[in-house]
């Protein structure tokens, strides 16, 4: 009988009837919820119109600190937009701080705490909106929600990699695909709820945040309690660890590196640079995709000459086409995470990133030419491929870390590495916006203002390519000894298992439970895909 409380790691060790394909739906349940981070922009404009009787002349002089506590003036878009930056920064910080604890606590406890933080953070943020206290929204959605984001993001990684040593990329791709697709589901729900709870003058932002917080808490909790960890020594039937990837991917190690040593290795910082530069370039395209399409092509999207004065209806049609591109970006961001991560199981992680960088450099440099030639369809396709590689980079990196540092502490190491995302999430948009603004101030035409920016992003990818090419196997001096490995496993409460037990456990049938689990996450995801495709239809 397993000891410890209901959330204890030892209570989650899989029994004989468990099937490993029940773990990805549990991971998806969490990532589809926290993936709403990408859809949070639907709240920005409604949050700036909550005080209809506000005196615009008086409020114009208010600074950011004044907006934190005012109840008589509306917030500005930049003030509320910082909420996104806050929870992305807290995501990396939380993952780095508590990644090591997560390895010992197990996915159930970490996932449940993530549910409390993300769901509870949205509820507190909703209360802050109802009181019109921006500081409370920052505390709830930004700080507490960001901690939930960080814990929820890394919770499934180590567990999935140990369940799927034969297909590490596919396993992590399934989970992290949910983060890319969460906005496809959450954003339409939020828009609908704001309309339902609205009073005809202001949108129902507060009630929407509270409802979504409760919904996400329930869904993430179900996912957390669905997790099981592998018994010590478990491997898939017929899998031979000593032969896995020996010829195709010599970087795959049979040893393990402790978290406290991993971040001191050059490999960690090279992969940190790989992720940071790939994300910075991808965020650059995501942040300017909609205005870029409108500025570069304008009336050309409707077959109208660039010099023609556009009507209000034509401008609305162009904006709808740009929104269609945003829908496609969400779709390719999500599907690219599964597709590229799965491909890395056959190509190897290092070669997959070489493809990301080399192909990315070509495509980033091609975009200005496509814009000048008025080839809107080719431009959109190119952006979609770029975004698929942006998402693929996120999903491939956990398997890359497992190859280089072993699987024992890969979740904690991944947590430290996500600080690269925090840096890129802040530096990338600031860099892109700064370059664009400087060129506009210098008198550069709107149709040409993105050229230099895209070439800069291609240069960042070149640096990332160099970092990736320099990755080599970890020096054996960093490997854990047998005694250190045994101690680490004792902290995870992994009991000894006989060969007979290992051969018998966790090989149950998929069954009706598996069907229902996959339908529970698959149906909402497919609905999100359908909505994204409907938005993309405006591009046709």
KOLLO-286096 format. One record per residue: x, y, z of N, C-alpha, C in turn; residue in three letters. Coordinates in steps of 0.1 Angstrom, whole numbers, plus 5000, padded with zeros to 4 digits. Layout:
<rs>
XYZXYZXYZALA;...
</rs>
This chain:
<rs>
500949885000500050005000500950125000UNK;500650224991501450344990501250435002UNK;502350485007502250575018502050715014UNK;501850815023501750955020500350995017UNK;500151125015498851175012498351154998UNK;497151204995496551184982497451244971UNK;498151344974498951414963500351364963UNK;500751274972502151224972502551154960UNK;503851164956504351094944504150944945UNK;504350884956504350744957502950694955UNK;501950774957500550734954500150734939UNK;501150784931500850794916501650694908UNK;502350594915503050494907502050404901UNK;502250384888501250314879501150164884UNK;499850114883499549974886499549894874UNK;499249764875499349674864498449694852UNK;497249764855496249784845496449914838UNK;497449994841497550124836498150114822UNK;497750204813498250214799498950354797UNK;500150354792500850474791500250584783UNK;499250544774498650644765497550724772UNK;497350694785496550774793497250904799UNK;498550904798499351014803499251144794UNK;499351134781499251254773497951324774UNK;496751264776495551344778495551424791UNK;496151364801496351434814497151564812UNK;498251544804499151654801498451764793UNK;497651714783496951814775495851884782UNK;495251824792494251894800494852014807UNK;496052004812496752114818497252214808UNK;497852174797498452274788497352344780UNK;496252284777495152354770494552464779UNK;494652444792494152554801495152664802UNK;496452634805497452744806497752804793UNK;497452734782497752794769496852914765UNK;495852944774495053064772495853194773UNK;497153174778498053284778498153354765UNK;498253274754498353334741497053404736UNK;495953374743494653444739494253554748UNK;495153594757494753694767494453834761UNK;494953854749494753984742493354014740UNK;492453914741490953944739490454034750UNK;491154034762490754114773491154264773UNK;492254294765492854424766491954534763UNK;491254544752490354654748489154664758UNK;488454544761487354554770487854614784UNK;489054584788489554624801489854774801UNK;489854834789490154984789488855064788UNK;487754994789486455064787485455034798UNK;486055004810485154964821484555084829UNK;485055204827484455324833483955414823UNK;482755394818482255474807482155624810UNK;481955664823481755804827483055874830UNK;484155804827485555864830485755994822UNK;486356094829486756224823488056204815UNK;488056204802489256174794490256284797UNK;489856404798490856514800491656494813UNK;490856464824491556444837492456324837UNK;491956214831492656084831493856084822UNK;493956174813495056174803496356194810UNK;496356264821497656294828498056184838UNK;497256084839497655974849498755894843UNK;499755864852500855764848500455624852UNK;501455534850501155394853500855364867UNK;501655434876501355404891500055454895UNK;499555564889498255614892497155514888UNK;497355454876496355354871496255234880UNK;497255204887497255084896496155084906UNK;495755204910494755224921493555304918UNK;493555364906492355454903491155374901UNK;489955434905488655374903487855464894UNK;488355584890487555684882488055694868UNK;489155634865489755644851489955514845UNK;489755504832490055384825491555354824UNK;491855224824493255184822493655204807UNK;494855214804495355224790495755084785UNK;495755064772496154934766497554894771UNK;498554984770499954944775499954904790UNK;499154964798499054924812498554784814UNK;497554744807496954614809497754514801UNK;498454554791499254464783500454404791UNK;500854484800502054444809501654314817UNK;500354284818499954164825500554044818UNK;500454044805500953934797502453914800UNK;503254024799504654014802504953964816UNK;504054004825504253964839504153814840UNK;503053754835502953604837503853524829UNK;504353584817505353504810506753514817UNK;507053624823508253634831508153544844UNK;507053544850506853464862506853314858UNK;506453284846506453144841507853084842UNK;508853164836510253124836510853114850UNK;510453214858511053224872510553104880UNK;509153084879508652974887509152834883UNK;509252814870509752694865511252664869UNK;512052774870513452764874513552734889UNK;512652804897512752794911512252654916UNK;511152614911510452494916510652364908UNK;511452374897511652254889512252144897UNK;513252164905513852064913512852004923UNK;512052084929511052044939510051954932UNK;509651984919508651914912509151764910UNK;510451754907510951614904510651524916UNK;510751574928510551494940509051494944UNK;508351594942506951604946506051524937UNK;506451514924505651434915504651524907UNK;504151474896503251554887501851574893UNK;501351494902500051514907500051634916UNK;500951644925500951754935501251884927UNK;502251884918502651994911501552044902UNK;500851954895499751984886498552044894UNK;498251994906497152044914497452184919UNK;498752204923499152344927499052444916UNK;499452394904499352474892497952514889UNK;497052414891495552444889495052554899UNK;495552544911495152634922495652774918UNK;496852784913497552914910496952974898UNK;496852904887496352954874494852984876UNK;494052884880492652914882492353014893UNK;493053004904492853104915493253244911UNK;494353244903494853374898493853454889UNK;493253374881492153434872490953484881UNK;490653404891489553454900489953584907UNK;491153584912491553704919491653824909UNK;492153794897492153894887490753944884UNK;489753854883488353904881487853984892UNK;488253954904487854044916488454174914UNK;489754174910490454304908489754394897UNK;489254324887488554404876487254454882UNK;486554374890485254424895485454534905UNK;486554544912486854654921487654764914UNK;487954744901488754834893490054874900UNK;490754764904492054784911493054704902UNK;493854774894494754714885495854634892UNK;496254684904497354614911496854474915UNK;495654454918495154324922495054234909UNK;494754294898494754214885496154164882UNK;497154244885498554204883498954094893UNK;498454114905498854014915498153874912UNK;496953884908496153754905496653694891UNK;496253764880496553704867498053704864UNK;498753804868500253814865501153734874UNK;501153754887502053694896501653544899UNK;500453534905499953404909499653314897UNK;499053374887498753304874500053264867UNK;501053344868502353314862503053194869UNK;502953184882503453074889502752944884UNK;501352954883500652844878501052804864UNK;501352904856501852884842503152804843UNK;504052844851505352784851505352634856UNK;504552614867504452484873503652394863UNK;502652444857501752364848502552324835UNK;503452414831504152394818505152274820UNK;505852274831506952174832506452044839UNK;505252044845504751934852504751804844UNK;504351794831504251674824505551624818UNK;506551714817507751684809508451554813UNK;508951554825509751444830508951314830UNK;507651324834506751204834506551154820UNK;506251234810506051184796507351124790UNK;508451184793509751134787510050994793UNK;509750974806509950844811508950734807UNK;507750784803506750684798507050654783UNK;507750744776507950724762509450744758UNK;510350654764511750674761512050644746UNK;511050564740511250534726510750644716UNK;509950734721509350844713509250974721UNK;510351024726510451134734509751264728UNK;510151284715509651404708508151394707UNK;507551284703506151264702505451294715UNK;505951234726505351254739505251394743UNK;506351464743506351604747505651694737UNK;505651654725504951724715503451724717UNK;502851614722501451604725501151704736UNK;501951714747501551804758501751944754UNK;502851984748503152124745502352174734UNK;501852084725500852114715499652184722UNK;499252144734498152204741498352344744UNK;499652384748499952524751499752614739UNK;500152564727499952634715498452644711UNK;497652544715496252544710495252594721UNK;495752624733494852674743494152794740UNK;494752884732494053014729492952984719UNK;493152884710492152854700490752824707UNK;490852764719489652724726489252834736UNK;490252884743489952984754489453114749UNK;490153164738489753304734488353314729UNK;487753224721486353234717485453214729UNK;485753134739484953124751484953254758UNK;486153314760486153444767485353554760UNK;485453554747484653654739483153634741UNK;482753514741481353484742480853514757UNK;481653474767481253504780481253654783UNK;482153734778482153874780480853934774UNK;480453884763479153934757477953894766UNK;477953774771476853724779476753804792UNK;477953824799477953894811477954044810UNK;478054094798478154244796476754304798UNK;476754434800475454504803475054594791UNK;475654574780475354664768476254784767UNK;476854824778477854934778479254894780UNK;479454804790480754744792480754594791UNK;481854534787481954384787482054324800UNK;481554204802481654134815482954074817UNK;484054154818485354104820485554024833UNK;485054094844485254034857484653894858UNK;483353884855482653754856483353654847UNK;483753694835484453604826485753544832UNK;486553634838487753584844487453484855UNK;486453514863486153424875485653294869UNK;484753294859484153164854485253084847UNK;486153154840487253074833488253024844UNK;488453094854489353054865488852924871UNK;487452914874486852794880486952684870UNK;486652714857486652604847488052544845UNK;489052634845490452584843490852514856UNK;490452554868490852484880490352334879UNK;489052324875488452184874489252104864UNK;489452154852490052074841491452044844UNK;492252134850493652104854493752004865UNK;492752014875492751924886492551774881UNK;491551764871491351634866492551584859UNK;493251664852494551624845495551584855UNK;495651664866496651634876496451494883UNK;495151464886494851344892494951224882UNK;494951254869495151154859496551104857UNK;497551174863498951144861499351014868UNK;500150934862500850824869502250824865UNK;503150784874504550784871505050634869UNK;506050614862506550484858507150414871UNK;506950284872507650214883509150214879UNK;509950204889511450204887511850084877UNK;512550124867513050024857512149994846UNK;510950054846509950024835510450074822UNK;510249994811510450034797509349974789UNK;509050034777508049974768508449834764UNK;507549754761507849614757508649614744UNK;509749544745510649534733511649644732UNK;511549744741512549854740513849824746UNK;514949854739516249834744517049964746UNK;517050014758517650144760519150154755UNK;519850044756521250054753521450074738UNK;520450044730520550054715519750174710UNK;519050244718518150354714518950464709UNK;518850494696519450614690520950604689UNK;521550494691522950484691523650524678UNK;522950484667523450524654522950654649UNK;521650674650520950794645521250914653UNK;521350904666521551024674522550994685UNK;523851004682524850974692524851064704UNK;524151184703524051264715523251214726UNK;522451104724521651044734522450974744UNK;522451024757523250964767522550854775UNK;523250764781522750664790522950704804UNK;523550824806523850864820522850984823UNK;523051034836522251144841523051254847UNK;522651374845523351484851522351554861UNK;522951584872522151654883521851794879UNK;520751844883520351984881521452084885UNK;522052054897523052154902524252154893UNK;524452054885525652054876525252094862UNK;524052064858523652084844523752224840UNK;523352314848523352454844524852514844UNK;525752434849527152484848527952434836UNK;527152354828527852294816527652384804UNK;528552384794528352474782527152424774UNK;526852294775525752244767524452314772UNK;524252334785523052404789522952534783UNK;523952614784523852754779523852764764UNK;524352664757524252664742522752634739UNK;522152544746520752514743519852624748UNK;520252694759519552804763519552914752UNK;520652934746520753034735519952984723UNK;519952854720519152804709517652834711UNK;517152814723515752834726515452984726UNK;516253064732516053204733516053274720UNK;516953244711517053304698515853254689UNK;515553134689514453084681513153144686UNK;512953164699511753224704511653374701UNK;512853444703512853584700512453614685UNK;512953534676512653554662511153524659UNK;510653414665509253374663508353474669UNK;508653524681507753624688507753754679UNK;508853784673508953894664507953894653UNK;507753774647506753754636505353754642UNK;505153684653503853674659503353814663UNK;504253894669503754024674503454124663UNK;504054104651503754204640503054144628UNK;502554014629502053954618500754024612UNK;499854064621498654124616498854264610UNK;499554354617499854484611500754474599UNK;501654374599502554364588501754324575UNK;500854234576500054194565499254314559UNK;498654394569497854504564498754624558UNK;499954644564500754754560501454714546UNK;501854594545502654554533501754544521UNK;500554474523499654444511498554544510UNK;497954594521496854684521495754644512UNK;495354724503494254694494494554584484UNK;495854544483496154434474495554304479UNK;495154294492494554174497493154154491UNK;492554274486491254274480491254284465UNK;492554284459492654304445492554454441UNK;492754544451492654684448494054744447UNK;494254844438495554904437495954974449UNK;497254974452497755034465497455184466UNK;497355254455497055404455495555434457UNK;494755334456493255354457492855384472UNK;492055494473491455524487490455414491UNK;490655364503489855244507488655294514UNK;487555224512486355264520486355194533UNK;485355234542485255174555485055024554UNK;484254974545484054834543485254764539UNK;486054824530487254754525488254744536UNK;488354854544489354844556488954734565UNK;487654724568487154614577487454474571UNK;487354464558487654334551489154304552UNK;490054404551491454384553491754344567UNK;491154414577491354374591490854234594UNK;489754194587489254054589490253954583UNK;490953994572491953904566493153894575UNK;493554004581494653994591494253914603UNK;493053914607492553834619492653684614UNK;492353664602492453524596493853474597UNK;494853554595496253514596496553484611UNK;495953564620496253534634495653394638UNK;494453364632493953224634494853114629UNK;495353144617496253044611497553024620UNK;498053144625499253134633498953054646UNK;497853064652497452984664497452834660UNK;496952804648496852664644498152604641UNK;499052674633500352624630501252624642UNK;501152714651501852714663501652584671UNK;500352544671499952424679500452294671UNK;500052284659500352164651501852144649UNK;502552254647503952244646504652184658UNK;504152204669504652144682504651994681UNK;503551944676503451794675504251744663UNK;504051814652504651764640506251764640UNK;506751874644508251884644508851804655UNK;508251804667508751724678508751574675UNK;507651524668507551384664508651354653UNK;508851454644509951434634511351424640UNK;511451494652512851484658513151344663UNK;512151264665512451124670513251044659UNK;513051094646513651024635514951104630UNK;514751234630515951314625516951334636UNK;516551324648517551364659517251514663UNK;517451544675517151684680518051784674UNK;519351764673520251854668519951894653UNK;519751784645519451804631518151884629UNK;517151854638515851924637516052074639UNK;516852114649517152254651517952314639UNK;518852234633519552284622518552324611UNK;517552234609516452264599515752394603UNK;515352404616514652524620515452654616UNK;516752654619517552774617517852804603UNK;518252694595518652714581517452754573UNK;516352674575515152704567514552844572UNK;514652864585514152994590514853114585UNK;516153104584516953214578516553244564UNK;516353144556515953154542514553224541UNK;513553174550512253224549512153364554UNK;512853404565512853534570513353634560UNK;514353594553514953684542514053684530UNK;513253584528512353584516511153664518UNK;510653684531509453764533509453904527UNK;510453984529510454114522510254114507UNK;510954014501510754004486509353964482UNK;508753874490507353834487506453954489UNK;506754044499505954164501506054254489UNK;507354284485507554374474506854324461UNK;506754194459506254134447504654124448UNK;504154154460502654144461502154004462UNK;502953914465502553764466502053734480UNK;500753774482500153764496500053614500UNK;499653534491499353384494500753324498UNK;501753344491503053294494503553344507UNK;503253474510503653544522503053474534UNK;501753444533500953384544501553244546UNK;501753164536502253034537503653034544UNK;504453124540505753134546505753174561UNK;504853264565504653294579504153174587UNK;503253094581502752974588503852874590UNK;504752854580505852764582506752814593UNK;507052944593507952994603507352974617UNK;506052994619505352984632505352834636UNK;505252744626505252604630506652564636UNK;507652624631509052594636509252664650UNK;508552784652508552844665507952754675UNK;506752704672506152604682506952474683UNK;507452424672508252304672509552314681UNK;510052434681511252454690510952434704UNK;509752484709509352464723509152314726UNK;508552244716508152104719509352014718UNK;510352054710511551964708512551974719UNK;512652094726513752114735513652024747UNK;512551984753512551894764513251754760UNK;512951704748513551584744515051604741UNK;515451724737516851754735517551754748UNK;516951804758517551804771517751664777UNK;516651584775516751444779517851364772UNK;518051394759519151334752520551364758UNK;520651494761521951544766522251514780UNK;521251534789521451534803520851414810UNK;520151324802519451204808518151244813UNK;517351144817515951164821515651194836UNK;516651164844516351164859515851304864UNK;516451404859516051544863515751634852UNK;515251574841515051664829513951764831UNK;512951734840511851834842512451954849UNK;513351934859513952044866514852124857UNK;515652054849516552124839515752204829UNK;514652144825513752224815513252344822UNK;512952334835512452454842513452564842UNK;514752534844515752634844515952694830UNK;515752614820515952654806514852754802UNK;513752744808512652824804512852974807UNK;513853004815514253144817514553204803UNK;515053124794515253174780513953234774UNK;512853164777511553214772511253344778UNK;511453354791511153484798511953604792UNK;513253574790514053684784513553714770UNK;513353614762512853634748511453704748UNK;510653664757509253724757509253874760UNK;510253914767510354064770511254134760UNK;512454074757513354144748512854144734UNK;512254034729511854024715510854134711UNK;509654144717508754254714509354394715UNK;510154414725510754554727511654584716UNK;512554484712513454504701512654534688UNK;511654454685510954464672510254594672UNK;509554634683508754754683509754874682UNK;510954864688511854974688512455004674UNK;512754894667513254904653512254964644UNK;510954914645509954964637509655114639UNK;509555154652509355294655510455384650UNK;511755334651512855414647512755434632UNK;512355334624512255344610511155434606UNK;510055424613508855514610509255664612UNK;509955684623510455824626511455874616UNK;512155784610513155814600512455834586UNK;511155814585510455844572510355724563UNK;510755604568510655484560509155454557UNK;508855414545507455384541506955264549UNK;505655264552505055154560505255014553UNK;505255014539505354894532506754834532UNK;507754924537509154884537509754874551UNK;508854914561509454924575509754794581UNK;509254684576509454554582510754484577UNK;511254534565512354464559513554444568UNK;513954554573515154554582514954464594UNK;513754474600513454394611513554244608UNK;513054204597513054064593514554014591UNK;515354104585516754074583517454054597UNK;517154144606517654134620517353994626UNK;516053964624515553834630516353714623UNK;516553724610517353624604518753614609UNK;519353734613520653734619520653664633UNK;519553684640519453614653519453464651UNK;518753414641518653274638520053224634UNK;520853304628522253254624523053234637UNK;522853324646523653304659523053174666UNK;521753154666521253034671521752904664UNK;521952914651522452794644523852764649UNK;524652864651526052844656526052774670UNK;525152824678524952764692524652624691UNK;523752584682523252454681524352364675UNK;525152414666526252334660527352304670UNK;527452384680528452364690528152264701UNK;526852224701526452124712527151994710UNK;527751944720528451814720527951734733UNK;528251604733527951534746528551594758UNK;527851574769528351634782529651554787UNK;530551634792531751574797531351474809UNK;531951354809531651254819531851304833UNK;532651404835532851454849531551514855UNK;530551544847529351604852528251494855UNK;528551364851527551264852527351224867UNK;526151184871525851144884526551004887UNK;527050984898527550854902526450764906UNK;526650634907525650534911525050574924UNK;525950624933525450664947524550784946UNK;524950884938524151004936522850974930UNK;522850884920521650844913520650774923UNK;521250684931520350614941519750704951UNK;520550804955520050904965518950984958UNK;519051024946518051104939516751024938UNK;516950904935515750814933515050794947UNK;515850784957515250774970514450894974UNK;514851014970514151134972512751134965UNK;512751064953511551054946510750934950UNK;511250864961510550754967510250644957UNK;511250614949511150504939511650374946UNK;510750284948511150164955511650064945UNK;512449974950513049864941511949784936UNK;512049744923511049654916511749544910UNK;511249424912511849304906511549304891UNK;512449224884512349214870510949154866UNK;510449064873509049014870508049114872UNK;508149194882507149304884507149404873UNK;508349444869508549544858507949494845UNK;508149364843507549304830506049304830UNK;505449304842503949294843503249424845UNK;503849524851503049644854502949734843UNK;501849824843501649934834501549884820UNK;500949774817500749724804499349684801UNK;498449764807497049734806496449784792UNK;495249744789494649784776494249934776UNK;494149984764493650124763492250144768UNK;491350064763490050054769489150174767UNK;487950164773487050274772487450404780UNK;488250384791488750494798489750574789UNK;490550504781491450574772490650654761UNK;489650594756488750664746488150794752UNK;487550774764486950894770487951004773UNK;489150964778490151064782490551144769UNK;490851074758491251144746490151224740UNK;488851174741487751254736487551384745UNK;487851374758487651494766488651604763UNK;489851574758490751684754490651704739UNK;490351594731490351604717489251684711UNK;488051674716486851744711487051894712UNK;487451944724487652094725488752144716UNK;489852064715490852104706490452114691UNK;489652014687489152014673488152124671UNK;487352164681486452274680487352404678UNK;488452414686489352534684489952534670UNK;490352424665490852414651489852464641UNK;488552424643487552464634487252614634UNK;487352664646487152814647488352884641UNK;489552834643490752904636490652894621UNK;490152784616489952764601488852864596UNK;487852884604486752974600487353114599UNK;488153154608488753284608489653294596UNK;490453184593491353194582490653204569UNK;489453164568488653164556488553314550UNK;488753414559488653554555489853584546UNK;490953504546492053524537491853484523UNK;490853404521490553344507489853444499UNK;
</rs>
